[in-house]
């Protein structure tokens, strides 16, 4: 299939994407185009392939079939256009390095083979730390930061990449309410600047509040679209199967919202 | 220069070279990869020896480098396709290759000067005896020049590849995401570990080289929170171990390479006890003070 429309290419498109580990598929035939300037949640049960989808878009896992395009180009040509916030547990926080240094790593993609970060890179790193309110911790060793602070350092690192597309793997995991609010404000600022932010998200309750679009994933793509029309109890049932407790709760909440809207 | 000074200098170059690459092994939680490679290179060295019929260093380093890379490759292949745990696949790979090397040594090189004792424990005491010549001019011990080259190569490697090595050690995901070839840097590191191991081989042997790869970097890790400082400090600690080890060995009339490893271990114990940030004693004192202060506050 070739794309020959004149419309500007979507920030991220995946076509017929299948990923398998040890011959067991973890993502099956996912087809989606992520809209520009939106906050997009990816939700689904554990093992649904949410993180794998993010990694596949980043080119970090081999694809069994299908393709990923970023602004219409294969991801190898556009790596610098995508910023990546991995799960916090994916790195060793006892590593001998400081918060500022971790943020500076976001600039490595802009440096030449043997190039060192320059003054401008340091300036960008410092500004990114300021945006997440971590400037006072710049020279702290990273193990001395709390979980929420570590998460904010990771966000600052993504900001330092200065891109238009952000992929975040559970940025709200293990952060306190105040940090969560601060992160949401930051995401909204990114959207206002025209960035597209894709977030793997676990807390179903806050999906309607935080996000514009939602992707419901469980091995296959269940539904993808704006929150109002897609984040329905029926679709959630299809995604999560029989785990009713949680779903009734969310469904209840949604019904109440609808009710309030009608009033 | 006296032989004693040469031994100290050679020991310092070995220890410093080992420390630089060892830091990245330790940070990547692959400390035992050094152990594995230092043993697994043995067949490479013997094959190089059998082909060239000389103890010339360059072919030996090439043989060792090839086997080192093969070890790294086989280990990850077993882990990925053989459904083995990382430590198990490492254990299978290097013991097998080392045993293969031992058979090659005993079967084909029994009549020449490549004995198992030297391979295992090294003979740094004899290092000053083998000289390098420029025409008629005596340039000093051969081992000095070989290890100087290794030390320079390792220094260049960790300085020029600093950001790649750092990012691959800290966050391989981001490294790949920004277009750094994590696999390439992994195998480059393994190649440098292999070359370092061979350089260190004649001086400290296959077993004690592991101590120099792992112990000074871990000591430095306890003393600083900065990667560049950890690299510098571990190299300095390695060199100091060489000085201390030589003095200890002279005093006890014992093996110098073992004494170097023992002294580096003593540095580690001192750091584990008294490091201002991570040491057990300062931590204990801080906790007592905190308790005393809270009690005073409560009263």
Boltz contact constraints between the chains, C-beta under 6 A:
constraints:
  - contact:
      token1: [A, 58]
      token2: [B, 177]
      max_distance: 6.0
  - contact:
      token1: [A, 60]
      token2: [B, 173]
      max_distance: 6.0
  - contact:
      token1: [A, 60]
      token2: [B, 176]
      max_distance: 6.0
  - contact:
      token1: [A, 79]
      token2: [B, 179]
      max_distance: 6.0
  - contact:
      token1: [A, 84]
      token2: [B, 177]
      max_distance: 6.0
  - contact:
      token1: [A, 86]
      token2: [B, 173]
      max_distance: 6.0
  - contact:
      token1: [A, 91]
      token2: [B, 170]
      max_distance: 6.0
  - contact:
      token1: [A, 91]
      token2: [B, 171]
      max_distance: 6.0
  - contact:
      token1: [A, 95]
      token2: [B, 170]
      max_distance: 6.0
  - contact:
      token1: [A, 96]
      token2: [B, 225]
      max_distance: 6.0
  - contact:
      token1: [A, 96]
      token2: [B, 226]
      max_distance: 6.0
  - contact:
      token1: [A, 96]
      token2: [B, 227]
      max_distance: 6.0
  - contact:
      token1: [A, 96]
      token2: [B, 230]
      max_distance: 6.0
  - contact:
      token1: [A, 97]
      token2: [B, 227]
      max_distance: 6.0
  - contact:
      token1: [A, 105]
      token2: [B, 167]
      max_distance: 6.0
  - contact:
      token1: [A, 108]
      token2: [B, 163]
      max_distance: 6.0
  - contact:
      token1: [A, 108]
      token2: [B, 167]
      max_distance: 6.0
  - contact:
      token1: [A, 108]
      token2: [B, 178]
      max_distance: 6.0
  - contact:
      token1: [A, 109]
      token2: [B, 178]
      max_distance: 6.0
  - contact:
      token1: [A, 114]
      token2: [B, 160]
      max_distance: 6.0
  - contact:
      token1: [A, 141]
      token2: [B, 225]
      max_distance: 6.0
